[in-house]
Amino acid sequence: MVPATRGASPMTDRTTDRVHSELRDILANDLDLSPEHVTGSARLVDDLGLDSVAVAIGVVAIEERLGVALTEREIFESASVADLEQVIRSRLTVAGR
């Protein structure tokens, strides 16, 4: 009998990869940020300089591309890019996507 393996399922891995790549694309292209600065540890406001206009654009882009409705407050409460990815992933998991 082969023991069950632990870890993320392929579906979870694909979701994580999709969220990761789409969010970075949104930050780099829609918000015109330098791709080399868009790292998981980059702080959204302090490092990337997101302001209320950028956040509003991001909210719309995230909803259109990933199907996740976030509020501006949720984005501002996400300290880093990785934190925002986690919020998006948790919403996709709840929605069963």
Backbone bond lengths (Angstrom), bond angles and torsions (degrees), N, CA, C in turn:
res aa  C-N    CA-C-N  psi(-1)  N-CA   C-N-CA  omega(-1)  CA-C   N-CA-C  phi
1 M - - - 1.441 - - 1.521 108.99 -
2 V 1.325 117.13 130.79 1.456 122.31 -178.85 1.514 108.35 -91.41
3 P 1.349 117.38 128.17 1.460 119.15 179.52 1.520 110.85 -68.66
4 A 1.303 114.23 148.47 1.463 119.52 177.82 1.520 108.88 -66.25
5 T 1.324 115.53 139.91 1.454 119.34 178.79 1.510 109.51 -87.03
6 R 1.296 113.58 145.59 1.462 119.18 177.67 1.506 108.70 -94.30
7 G 1.314 115.35 162.84 1.450 119.95 177.37 1.510 110.60 120.19
8 A 1.300 113.61 -175.70 1.452 119.99 -177.06 1.515 110.72 -75.52
9 S 1.305 115.07 146.96 1.460 119.90 176.03 1.520 108.63 -78.14
10 P 1.337 117.68 161.93 1.464 119.62 177.25 1.524 111.76 -56.66
11 M 1.337 117.79 -35.14 1.462 120.71 178.73 1.523 110.06 -63.48
12 T 1.324 116.70 -44.02 1.458 121.23 178.74 1.518 110.22 -63.69
13 D 1.324 117.34 -42.17 1.458 121.21 178.60 1.526 111.24 -60.81
14 R 1.323 116.88 -42.91 1.469 120.03 178.71 1.517 110.84 -64.91
15 T 1.311 117.04 -40.79 1.465 120.76 178.43 1.518 110.15 -63.25
16 T 1.328 116.83 -44.91 1.457 121.27 179.63 1.520 110.30 -61.17
17 D 1.333 116.84 -46.54 1.462 120.86 179.10 1.521 110.90 -61.72
18 R 1.311 117.22 -42.14 1.472 121.38 -178.95 1.518 110.51 -64.93
19 V 1.326 117.06 -46.92 1.461 120.67 179.27 1.528 109.45 -61.20
20 H 1.320 115.96 -45.68 1.458 121.41 -179.48 1.533 111.12 -57.38
21 S 1.316 116.44 -52.45 1.463 119.79 -176.32 1.530 112.59 -70.55
22 E 1.325 117.18 -41.29 1.473 119.59 -179.93 1.527 111.73 -65.64
23 L 1.334 116.90 -42.29 1.461 119.23 -179.62 1.522 110.29 -64.65
24 R 1.296 117.62 -42.64 1.464 120.21 178.10 1.528 111.15 -64.06
25 D 1.322 116.48 -38.06 1.458 120.01 177.19 1.527 110.90 -64.63
26 I 1.310 116.92 -42.29 1.468 121.31 177.94 1.521 109.92 -60.83
27 L 1.328 116.12 -48.41 1.469 119.70 -177.93 1.530 111.59 -65.11
28 A 1.319 116.79 -40.69 1.461 119.92 -177.64 1.526 112.50 -76.49
29 N 1.327 116.68 -46.62 1.462 119.49 -172.79 1.524 114.13 -92.29
30 D 1.322 117.45 -49.57 1.465 119.74 -178.04 1.532 111.47 -70.78
31 L 1.332 115.96 -35.51 1.464 119.72 -177.14 1.524 112.29 -103.20
32 D 1.329 116.07 3.51 1.465 122.94 174.28 1.530 113.03 56.47
33 L 1.335 115.28 43.03 1.456 120.27 176.63 1.520 109.42 -97.24
34 S 1.307 116.10 151.63 1.457 121.28 179.33 1.528 109.81 -68.19
35 P 1.339 118.03 121.67 1.468 120.46 -176.27 1.524 114.11 -55.49
36 E 1.327 118.43 -33.48 1.456 119.45 -179.54 1.525 112.95 -69.77
37 H 1.317 117.10 -17.06 1.468 120.64 177.03 1.528 112.40 -89.64
38 V 1.325 116.89 -14.81 1.465 121.69 -177.26 1.531 108.47 -87.10
39 T 1.326 115.25 84.47 1.463 122.20 178.48 1.520 108.45 -116.13
40 G 1.302 116.67 166.33 1.463 120.41 179.69 1.511 112.88 -59.10
41 S 1.327 117.44 -34.92 1.464 120.10 -177.32 1.523 113.44 -87.42
42 A 1.328 117.29 -6.40 1.465 120.06 -179.77 1.523 109.76 -64.43
43 R 1.322 115.61 128.51 1.463 120.53 177.72 1.525 108.58 -80.14
44 L 1.321 115.00 132.58 1.464 120.93 -172.18 1.526 113.18 -59.99
45 V 1.308 117.00 -44.82 1.462 120.58 -177.70 1.524 110.99 -89.81
46 D 1.325 117.06 -53.54 1.461 120.66 -173.53 1.527 113.62 -68.15
47 D 1.332 118.45 -42.53 1.463 121.18 -176.82 1.523 112.95 -91.86
48 L 1.332 116.36 -41.81 1.463 120.24 -175.27 1.527 113.12 -95.14
49 G 1.331 116.87 -13.68 1.457 120.76 175.81 1.514 115.43 73.79
50 L 1.335 117.57 26.48 1.460 119.16 178.78 1.530 110.21 -63.02
51 D 1.311 114.79 132.01 1.459 120.99 174.90 1.521 108.38 -116.94
52 S 1.319 117.33 -175.98 1.464 120.33 -174.64 1.528 112.32 -63.34
53 V 1.324 118.17 -33.46 1.467 120.67 178.50 1.530 109.81 -67.92
54 A 1.330 116.98 -45.78 1.463 121.20 179.20 1.526 110.77 -62.53
55 V 1.323 116.66 -39.91 1.459 120.86 179.68 1.527 110.09 -64.44
56 A 1.323 117.40 -42.10 1.471 120.62 178.70 1.527 110.69 -61.58
57 I 1.317 117.02 -42.24 1.467 120.76 177.07 1.528 109.76 -64.13
58 G 1.317 116.56 -41.69 1.462 121.35 179.42 1.513 112.71 -62.87
59 V 1.327 116.82 -40.64 1.466 121.20 178.78 1.519 110.09 -58.36
60 V 1.316 116.68 -46.20 1.466 121.34 -179.29 1.533 110.20 -65.82
61 A 1.322 117.40 -45.38 1.470 120.70 -178.36 1.524 111.47 -64.49
62 I 1.327 117.61 -40.96 1.472 120.99 178.95 1.525 110.15 -63.11
63 E 1.317 116.12 -42.63 1.469 118.72 179.79 1.531 110.96 -66.10
64 E 1.325 117.03 -43.18 1.464 119.95 -178.60 1.524 112.29 -66.27
65 R 1.316 117.72 -43.69 1.466 121.17 -173.75 1.516 114.39 -86.85
66 L 1.321 116.38 -34.46 1.464 119.46 -175.42 1.524 113.27 -111.98
67 G 1.327 117.20 -8.55 1.457 120.45 178.36 1.515 113.82 71.22
68 V 1.334 116.27 25.80 1.467 121.59 -178.47 1.516 108.33 -116.60
69 A 1.328 115.90 122.78 1.457 120.54 178.05 1.522 109.02 -91.39
70 L 1.325 115.96 114.66 1.462 122.05 176.44 1.514 108.43 -115.62
71 T 1.302 115.67 157.09 1.458 120.15 172.90 1.525 108.32 -95.10
72 E 1.314 115.82 160.53 1.457 119.98 175.94 1.524 109.68 -59.50
73 R 1.300 116.94 -37.14 1.462 121.12 179.95 1.529 111.47 -60.82
74 E 1.335 116.57 -41.79 1.469 120.19 179.33 1.528 110.79 -61.78
75 I 1.311 116.68 -36.95 1.461 119.16 178.10 1.525 110.00 -69.61
76 F 1.321 117.53 -46.70 1.461 120.21 179.18 1.526 111.94 -62.57
77 E 1.327 117.73 -30.66 1.468 121.01 178.87 1.531 112.00 -77.71
78 S 1.316 117.57 -13.54 1.462 121.84 175.08 1.523 107.01 -84.03
79 A 1.309 116.25 112.76 1.460 119.66 -175.21 1.529 112.45 -67.96
80 S 1.327 117.07 -40.02 1.462 120.24 -173.88 1.527 110.90 -127.85
81 V 1.318 114.43 172.67 1.461 120.76 176.36 1.528 109.54 -60.23
82 A 1.330 117.25 -42.58 1.472 121.19 179.37 1.524 111.29 -62.47
83 D 1.329 117.19 -38.71 1.474 120.55 177.36 1.526 110.46 -62.64
84 L 1.319 116.44 -43.07 1.462 120.55 179.72 1.524 110.81 -65.58
85 E 1.325 117.12 -40.01 1.463 120.18 175.73 1.525 110.21 -57.72
86 Q 1.317 117.00 -43.00 1.464 121.39 -178.41 1.529 110.91 -63.89
87 V 1.317 117.33 -40.75 1.467 120.67 177.71 1.527 109.80 -61.51
88 I 1.321 116.19 -45.22 1.463 120.31 -179.98 1.529 110.45 -63.46
89 R 1.337 116.93 -46.65 1.465 120.45 179.20 1.523 111.63 -59.73
90 S 1.320 117.00 -40.62 1.470 119.30 -179.44 1.521 110.82 -64.87
91 R 1.303 117.92 -35.15 1.457 121.59 177.31 1.518 110.76 -68.83
92 L 1.317 117.37 -39.99 1.464 120.60 178.24 1.520 110.77 -66.19
93 T 1.333 117.33 -38.10 1.459 122.03 179.00 1.512 110.60 -64.94
94 V 1.325 117.08 -43.78 1.465 121.86 178.98 1.520 110.06 -62.82
95 A 1.344 116.07 -38.76 1.456 119.98 -178.80 1.522 112.34 -80.07
96 G 1.348 116.73 -6.51 1.460 120.05 178.41 1.504 114.08 76.96
97 R 1.321 117.18 26.78 1.476 120.67 -179.46 1.489 110.82 -103.28
